[in-house]
């Protein structure tokens, strides 16, 4: 395990201040967009788009974080699969170097993914600037580091504890001092501000190390969960939805938060999945109106099978509550379209309720 020491190459305080300012700008724009959305009639299609964009900007600015322990190696390996295909399109090789031992990091997976998407895309663009006969590469590396709580050179201090350092390094041309100073400012895009907000919300840190002619490295620190987590049925969620596109979106949201996701397109198939994976499924997220067997009958069947499995219903119909009449104890119901924060909060609440 490395110990953090001062370095003249670490990003100065003014970078941190610029990143903080950019994150605050994202939150301010989000608030303004919400005001605009509230002034629009509810039946205007553009209102949903404005609200969705406001939620995304608000998340990037540090609002409503959903911090969960995430197995970093597996999560990053999945991310790198997508990043690698994009890098290859630009003639850049992307490498993933995990630490020898995996560990759980504490962060908002959706927000950190948005952040790393930006950082990796910047690194790929930088590496692609090199001539074809030189090494065009981006490396994503994970290391275990420790902080004693002291200030690290000119960088804002980390609290004492154990961290996972995610480094995105490119072989590009690097930055001169003027570019390095300007990089975190909102005028040059919100990419680094997104990353800064993602890690600082979880008690981490970010800085840049770049030298002209020697490439760039972006360091992101996330807190390491001290005790290893054991995977249980509470980590496995069955998603039941007849619309494939919606099912894919929900699966990605849940997988991004570290859940293992099983899928089914209707209630009857869902019961078969529950039988095959008996004892493994911790929760069910289901649509209400589906062919073959809808959500109402599925909830009843699940309660007969195992009333300890929490069920969350989702629906886009106006008279949603009526669709669930007569099923006994209340079932959490979220209205489509919903945000990732709404889904995760409802799911965690349902899982927490069954744990008592």
ABEGO torsion letter per residue (X at the ends): XBBBBBBAABBBAAAAAAAAAAAAAAAAAAAAAAAAAAABBAABAAAAAAAAAAAAAAAAAGBGBBBBBBBAAAAAAAAAAAAAAAAAAAGBBBBBBBBABBBBBBBBAAAAAAAAAAAAAAAAAAAAABBAABBBBBBBBBBBBBBAGBBBEABBBBBBEBBBBBBBBBABAEBBAAAAAAAABAAAEAAAAAAAAAAAAAGBBBBBBBBBGAEBBBBBBBBBBABBBBBBAAABBBBBBABAAAAAAAAAAAAAAGBBBBBBABAAAAAAAAAAABGABABBBBBABBBGBBAAAAAAAAAAABAABBBBBBBABABAAAAABGAEBBBBBBBOBBBAAAAAAAAAAAAAAAAX
